[in-house]
Every structure is written in structure tokens, then in C-alpha cells.
């Protein structure tokens, strides 16, 4: 049961959903370190970057689940 169960689970995982989930989590938790690299006004952009990462993670989770 072990090999066939995990093979079935792996075959149902949606790769774009997992990619969005990982990118969202990295953007959300890494916002304080990533914002200075991407934006000029880093203090004001940390919160919007965290919100965008949260939205990406939620969309990725929904795609993966459904």
C-alpha cells in the first residue's frame, strides 16, 4: 500500500499550484529582505509584498487542493 498510495498522491498534485504556493510563502516571509532588492522605497513596500505573497500562497493552495 505504501508505494501505490504515494504514487497516487504524487500523480494528483498540481505542479503550478505548488509553485505558486512556494513563491507566495517565500515572498511573504522574505519580504523584509527581498523588498530592498526589488523596490527603492523599501519601508513602504514590505507590507504590500507580504499581502501579495499571502494571496499567491492562498491561490496556490486552492489550485493544489482542487
C-alpha positions as semicolon CSV with decimal commas, in nm:
position;residue;x (nm);y (nm);z (nm)
1;X;0,000;0,000;0,000
2;X;0,287;0,240;0,072
3;X;0,428;0,276;-0,279
4;X;0,099;0,281;-0,464
5;X;-0,057;0,526;-0,219
6;X;0,222;0,784;-0,251
7;X;0,237;0,734;-0,628
8;X;-0,134;0,816;-0,642
9;X;-0,088;1,122;-0,426
10;X;0,206;1,245;-0,635
11;X;0,010;1,197;-0,956
12;X;-0,271;1,420;-0,828
13;X;-0,050;1,708;-0,712
14;X;-0,084;2,012;-0,933
15;X;0,264;2,149;-1,008
16;X;0,161;2,510;-1,089
17;X;-0,029;2,525;-0,760
18;X;0,272;2,407;-0,562
19;X;0,498;2,655;-0,743
20;X;0,262;2,943;-0,663
21;X;0,239;2,827;-0,303
22;X;0,618;2,820;-0,263
23;X;0,667;3,158;-0,433
24;X;0,395;3,309;-0,214
25;X;0,548;3,174;0,105
26;X;0,894;3,299;0,009
27;X;0,754;3,642;-0,081
28;X;0,556;3,663;0,241
29;X;0,824;3,555;0,486
30;X;1,117;3,702;0,293
31;X;0,959;4,043;0,232
32;X;1,187;4,237;0,470
33;X;1,497;4,103;0,294
34;X;1,358;4,099;-0,061
35;X;1,196;4,445;-0,062
36;X;1,527;4,637;-0,056
37;X;1,648;4,431;-0,353
38;X;1,338;4,499;-0,563
39;X;1,199;4,840;-0,461
40;X;1,357;5,180;-0,392
41;X;1,121;5,272;-0,107
42;X;1,161;4,955;0,095
43;X;0,984;5,059;0,416
44;X;0,653;5,120;0,242
45;X;0,671;4,809;0,024
46;X;0,720;4,538;0,286
47;X;0,352;4,516;0,384
48;X;0,218;4,512;0,023
49;X;0,477;4,246;-0,060
50;X;0,361;4,035;0,236
51;X;-0,002;4,072;0,126
52;X;0,086;3,978;-0,232
53;X;0,278;3,674;-0,106
54;X;-0,018;3,572;0,109
55;X;-0,253;3,600;-0,188
56;X;-0,018;3,395;-0,407
57;X;0,010;3,130;-0,138
58;X;-0,368;3,113;-0,098
59;X;-0,425;3,086;-0,473
60;X;-0,156;2,818;-0,498
61;X;-0,313;2,623;-0,211
62;X;-0,657;2,641;-0,372
63;X;-0,520;2,525;-0,707
64;X;-0,334;2,241;-0,536
65;X;-0,636;2,129;-0,335
66;X;-0,885;2,149;-0,619
